Amino acid sequence: MQLLSYQPLAEQLFDEIRALSFDGVGVTRASYGEGESATAEYLRAFALAQGLRVQVDRAANVVFSLPGDDPDAPAIWIGSHIDSVPQGGNFDGLAGVIAGLLALVARQRRHPTSGGGSALPLKVIAFRGEESAWFGKAYMGSSALLGKLAPADLQLKQRSTGQSLGECMAAVGADVQAISLQEKLVDTRAIKAYLELHIEQGPVMDARDLPLAVVSGIRGNVRHNRIVCLGDAQHSGVVPRWLRHDAMFAVSDLIMRLDTHWRELLERGTDLVVTAGIVQTDEAEHSISRIPGRVSFSLEARSKSSDTLEAFYQLVQAEMASISRERGVRFQNDRRLTSDPATMDPGLCDMLLQACRDNGIRHDTLPSGAGHDASLFANAGVPSAMLFVRNQNGSHNPHEAMDIDDFMLGVQVLSDAVQRVQDLGHALAF
């Protein structure tokens, strides 16, 4: 089934959704907020106009399928998310949803009355709330669906409005009571395979001239959204170094020590990335002539190894204790948040690789440094795989520049892999 002819439709979808969520700089589709909801409604209307079935699950994610298919039958899933970071790019997440919808539309047009002509249906799911930028937690829509959203998570506050995650989810129709009880809202045994197309969010594919890449695994992470270092605020001109309890120097000391540890671990071949993405003094108090007595910062580490994440986390705690003694400060951590690393299913990866070869597309296998909903399904026991599409200018910024030709190659490969899974049907043994 050739899908390259659907390029004009793909361009229309990207352009019109960008216009819906353009904020003057990039796109803003806040998790469980206005931009995300507008996108969900647009996709619902589009799908209905194409003759597709549209449902909203109990976690408020939007599910698309063929009208002739049994909605309760075991199925192949294609999924990704429809939210974005503030002033982000238009392709992060959305590309995967549009890719799945194009595959569904093609099957609907080919088999308008028979449900796609396969005993193993295809479903496409648009997840809400994948980005951690809004509530400090990622994968909210998929976590809720899989019973992995804790009651404490529902109390997290939206960065702009201060509303709780539970309130925002309830406002868009999610079953918050069931989610708070961590009920599984889907039978994972009925998901025969989970596939996700996503832009690469780094520079590797562009540098290597690779239109597509198959993802081998996804890094997990450990993070604190907010760590506070408490020192003693004093006049900058009168307190000598040996009597100071300077929170800013303490935080700087910690970050530089962690950078040294990170470099040494990399030299040993350890997979690890470390980031302090938010560092700030209290805006109401900070001054050129004031020794900072309170500094807050975020801290995150990512790795393909859970053991590496735990070991590095314990190293962070040891360095905090050491600096506290040396500089006379205190560190206060908020709740520790973790996401497990995930390995993609070798059988599904082989199908994607073979589809790349069959279509004569340059490709390779790459790990994902960024997190994705696919990791939750893989760790829930669902055979899962991901396909990366080349993207210029990075991601989580308004300058994402995925080439539509590369995207359509990805749609073709994704559709071919789905067809292979459907051909195998219930005989699958990943």
C-alpha positions in Angstrom: 0.0 0.0 0.0 1.6 3.2 -1.2 1.2 6.2 1.1 3.5 8.8 -0.5 0.5 10.2 -2.4 -0.9 11.3 1.0 1.7 14.0 1.3 -0.7 16.9 0.5 -3.0 15.7 3.2 -0.2 15.4 5.7 0.9 19.0 4.9 -2.6 20.2 5.4 -2.9 18.6 8.8 0.4 19.9 10.1 -0.3 23.5 8.8 -3.8 23.7 10.2 -2.9 22.3 13.6 0.1 24.7 13.8 -2.2 27.6 13.1 -4.5 26.4 15.9 -1.7 26.4 18.5 0.7 29.1 17.3 1.6 31.4 20.2 3.5 34.1 18.2 6.8 32.3 18.6 6.3 28.5 18.3 3.4 26.2 19.2 2.0 25.8 22.7 -0.3 22.8 23.4 -0.4 22.7 27.2 -1.1 19.2 28.7 -4.8 19.1 29.4 -5.0 22.7 28.4 -6.4 24.8 25.6 -4.0 24.1 22.8 -4.0 20.3 23.4 -7.8 20.2 23.5 -8.1 22.3 20.3 -5.8 19.8 18.6 -7.8 16.8 19.9 -11.0 18.4 18.6 -9.5 19.1 15.2 -8.3 15.5 14.9 -11.6 14.2 16.0 -13.4 16.3 13.3 -10.9 15.3 10.7 -11.2 11.6 11.5 -15.0 11.6 11.4 -15.0 13.4 8.1 -12.8 10.5 6.8 -15.2 7.9 8.0 -13.2 6.8 10.9 -14.5 5.8 14.4 -13.4 8.1 17.2 -13.6 7.3 20.9 -12.2 8.9 24.1 -10.8 6.5 26.6 -11.1 6.9 30.4 -7.8 8.7 30.6 -9.1 11.3 28.1 -6.8 10.1 25.3 -8.4 10.1 21.8 -8.6 6.7 20.0 -9.1 6.3 16.2 -10.1 3.1 14.4 -11.9 1.8 11.4 -15.7 1.6 11.7 -15.8 -2.0 10.5 -13.4 -3.3 13.1 -14.4 -4.8 16.4 -13.4 -2.1 19.0 -12.9 -4.8 21.7 -10.7 -7.1 19.6 -6.9 -7.5 20.1 -5.3 -4.8 17.9 -2.1 -3.2 16.8 -1.6 0.3 18.3 0.1 3.3 16.8 0.5 6.1 19.3 2.1 9.4 20.2 1.2 12.6 22.0 -0.5 15.9 21.0 0.8 18.2 23.7 4.0 20.3 23.3 6.4 22.3 25.5 5.8 26.0 25.8 6.8 27.7 22.5 7.8 24.4 21.1 7.9 22.9 17.6 5.0 21.5 15.6 6.3 18.0 15.0 7.3 16.6 18.4 4.6 14.0 19.1 2.1 15.3 16.5 4.1 13.6 13.7 3.4 10.2 15.2 -0.3 10.8 15.5 -0.6 12.1 12.0 1.4 9.1 10.6 -1.0 6.7 12.3 -4.0 8.6 11.0 -2.7 8.5 7.4 -2.2 4.7 7.7 -5.8 4.4 9.0 -7.2 6.6 6.2 -5.4 4.6 3.6 -6.9 1.4 4.9 -10.4 2.9 5.1 -10.2 4.1 1.5 -8.9 0.7 0.4 -11.5 -1.3 2.3 -14.4 1.1 3.0 -16.8 -1.6 4.3 -14.6 -4.4 5.6 -12.8 -2.8 8.5 -9.4 -2.7 6.7 -9.5 -6.3 5.6 -7.5 -7.7 8.5 -8.3 -10.0 11.4 -6.0 -7.9 13.5 -7.3 -4.3 13.6 -5.3 -1.1 13.7 -5.9 1.6 16.4 -4.3 5.0 16.6 -4.1 6.8 19.9 -3.4 10.4 20.6 -2.1 10.7 24.1 -2.6 13.7 26.3 0.0 14.9 28.7 3.3 13.4 27.5 5.5 16.5 28.2 6.9 17.1 31.7 7.1 20.9 31.2 3.5 21.6 32.5 3.2 19.5 35.7 6.8 18.3 36.2 5.8 14.7 35.2 5.9 13.0 31.8 3.7 10.4 30.2 0.6 11.3 32.1 -1.9 10.1 29.6 -0.3 6.8 29.0 0.6 6.3 32.7 -3.1 6.9 33.6 -4.2 4.3 31.0 -1.8 1.7 32.4 -2.6 2.4 36.1 0.8 4.0 36.7 -0.3 7.5 37.8 0.0 7.8 41.6 -2.4 9.8 43.8 0.5 12.1 44.6 0.9 12.8 40.9 -2.7 14.1 40.7 -1.8 16.8 43.2 1.0 18.2 41.0 0.4 21.9 40.0 0.2 23.3 36.5 3.1 25.7 36.1 0.9 28.7 34.9 -2.5 28.2 36.5 -1.7 26.4 39.8 -4.5 23.9 39.1 -3.8 20.3 40.1 -3.3 17.6 37.5 -6.4 15.8 38.8 -8.5 19.0 38.3 -7.2 19.5 34.7 -7.7 15.8 33.8 -11.3 15.9 35.2 -12.0 19.0 33.1 -11.4 17.1 29.9 -13.4 14.0 30.9 -10.9 11.7 32.5 -12.1 9.2 35.1 -9.9 10.7 37.9 -11.4 8.4 40.6 -10.3 5.3 38.7 -6.9 6.8 37.9 -6.3 7.7 41.5 -7.0 4.1 42.5 -4.4 3.1 39.8 -6.9 1.0 37.9 -5.6 -0.4 34.6 -7.9 1.2 32.1 -6.8 -1.0 29.2 -6.1 -4.8 28.9 -2.5 -4.8 27.7 -3.0 -8.4 26.6 -5.2 -7.1 23.8 -2.4 -4.9 22.5 -0.5 -7.2 20.1 2.1 -4.6 19.2 2.7 -0.9 19.9 4.5 1.3 17.3 5.4 4.9 17.5 6.9 7.3 14.9 8.7 10.3 16.3 11.1 12.9 15.1 14.7 12.5 16.3 15.2 15.2 18.8 18.9 15.4 18.4 21.4 16.0 15.6 22.7 12.5 14.8 20.5 11.6 11.9 20.9 14.9 10.2 24.7 14.8 10.6 24.8 11.2 9.2 22.3 11.9 6.4 19.8 9.3 7.7 16.2 9.9 6.8 15.0 7.2 9.1 16.3 5.2 12.1 14.9 2.3 14.1 15.1 2.9 17.9 16.9 0.2 19.9 16.0 1.4 23.4 14.8 4.4 25.4 16.7 6.0 28.3 15.1 6.1 31.7 15.5 9.0 34.1 15.6 10.1 37.7 14.8 13.7 38.5 13.9 16.3 41.0 11.8 19.1 39.7 12.9 21.4 42.6 15.8 21.1 45.0 16.3 24.1 47.4 19.6 25.0 48.8 19.3 27.1 52.0 22.2 29.2 53.2 22.4 32.6 55.0 21.4 35.8 53.2 23.7 38.7 54.2 25.2 41.9 52.8 27.7 41.0 50.1 30.3 43.5 51.2 30.8 42.7 54.9 30.9 38.9 55.2 34.3 37.3 54.3 34.5 34.0 52.5 35.2 31.9 55.6 32.1 33.1 57.3 29.7 32.8 54.4 26.9 30.3 53.8 26.4 31.1 50.2 23.7 29.0 48.6 24.6 30.0 45.0 28.2 29.0 45.4 27.1 25.7 47.0 24.8 24.9 44.1 27.5 25.8 41.6 29.9 23.6 43.5 27.5 20.7 43.3 26.9 21.1 39.6 30.6 21.3 38.8 31.3 18.2 41.0 28.5 16.3 39.2 29.9 17.4 35.8 33.3 15.9 36.8 31.7 12.6 37.9 29.7 12.6 34.6 32.9 13.0 32.5 34.7 10.3 34.4 31.8 7.9 34.0 31.6 8.6 30.3 35.3 7.8 30.0 34.5 4.4 31.4 31.9 3.8 28.8 28.9 4.4 31.0 25.7 5.7 29.3 24.6 8.9 31.1 23.4 12.4 30.6 23.0 15.0 33.4 21.1 18.3 33.3 20.4 21.1 35.7 17.7 22.9 33.6 16.4 25.4 36.1 18.5 27.5 38.5 17.2 30.5 40.2 17.3 32.8 43.3 14.1 34.2 44.8 13.1 37.0 42.5 11.6 38.9 45.4 14.9 38.9 47.3 17.8 38.7 44.8 20.1 41.6 44.6 23.6 42.4 43.4 24.6 43.3 47.0 23.0 40.3 48.7 24.6 36.9 49.4 22.0 34.4 48.1 20.4 32.6 51.0 18.1 30.5 49.0 18.7 28.9 45.5 16.4 26.4 43.8 17.3 24.2 40.9 16.2 21.1 39.0 18.3 18.0 38.4 17.9 15.2 36.0 20.0 12.2 35.0 19.2 9.8 32.1 20.6 6.4 31.2 19.8 3.1 29.5 20.7 1.4 32.8 18.6 1.5 35.9 21.7 0.6 38.0 23.6 3.6 36.6 20.7 5.9 37.4 20.6 4.6 41.0 24.3 4.8 41.5 24.5 8.3 40.2 21.6 9.4 42.3 23.3 8.1 45.4 26.5 10.0 44.3 24.4 13.2 44.1 23.1 12.7 47.7 26.7 12.1 48.9 28.0 15.3 47.3 25.1 17.3 48.7 26.0 16.0 52.2 29.6 16.9 51.7 28.9 20.4 50.4 26.4 21.0 53.2 29.2 20.3 55.7 31.8 22.4 53.9 29.7 25.4 53.2 27.2 25.4 56.0 24.1 25.0 53.9 21.2 22.6 53.6 19.6 20.9 50.6 15.9 20.1 50.6 14.7 17.7 47.8 11.1 17.5 46.5 9.6 14.2 45.5 11.9 11.9 43.5 10.5 11.0 40.1 11.7 8.1 38.0 11.1 6.6 34.6 12.4 3.1 33.8 14.6 2.5 30.7 13.0 0.4 28.0 14.3 -2.0 25.4 12.4 -2.2 22.1 11.1 -5.6 20.8 13.7 -7.2 18.4 11.0 -8.8 16.2 9.2 -5.5 15.7 12.5 -3.7 15.1 13.4 -6.2 12.5 10.1 -5.5 10.7 10.8 -1.8 10.6 14.4 -2.4 9.4 13.2 -4.7 6.7 10.6 -2.2 5.6 13.4 0.4 5.3 15.4 -2.0 3.2 12.5 -2.9 1.0 11.9 0.8 0.3 15.5 1.5 -0.4 15.8 4.1 2.4 19.1 4.9 4.2 18.7 4.0 7.8 20.4 2.8 11.0 19.6 1.7 14.5 19.9 4.3 17.3 19.1 4.6 21.0 16.7 7.3 22.1 18.0 9.8 24.7 14.6 11.4 25.0 11.7 9.6 26.7 8.5 8.4 24.9 5.2 6.8 25.6 6.6 3.7 24.0 8.8 3.0 27.0 5.7 2.6 29.3 4.2 0.0 26.9 7.4 -1.9 26.5 7.8 -2.0 30.3 4.2 -3.2 30.6 5.0 -6.2 28.6 3.7 -5.0 25.2 5.9 -5.7 22.2 7.0 -2.1 21.2 9.1 -0.4 18.6 9.8 3.1 17.5 10.8 4.7 14.2 12.7 8.0 14.1 12.4 10.6 11.4 15.2 13.0 10.7 14.7 16.5 12.1 16.8 19.6 11.9 17.5 22.2 14.6 16.8 19.9 17.5 13.5 19.8 19.4 11.6 21.5 22.3 12.1 24.7 20.4 10.1 26.5 17.7 12.7 25.7 15.0 12.0 22.0 14.5 12.4 21.4 10.8 11.3 17.9 9.8 11.3 17.5 6.1 7.9 16.4 4.8 9.6 14.0 2.3 11.4 12.2 5.2 8.1 12.1 7.1 6.3 10.4 4.2 9.1 7.8 4.0 8.5 7.1 7.7 4.7 6.8 7.1 5.4 4.3 4.4 7.7 2.2 6.5 5.4 2.3 9.5 2.4 1.2 7.3 4.5 -1.6 5.8 5.5 -2.8 9.3 1.8 -2.7 10.4 0.9 -4.7 7.3 3.5 -7.3 8.2 2.2 -7.6 11.7 -1.4 -7.9 10.3 -0.3 -10.6 7.9 1.1 -12.7 10.8 -2.1 -12.0 12.7 -2.7 -13.9 15.9 0.2 -16.2 15.2 2.6 -13.5 16.5 5.3 -14.7 18.8 7.6 -11.8 19.5 
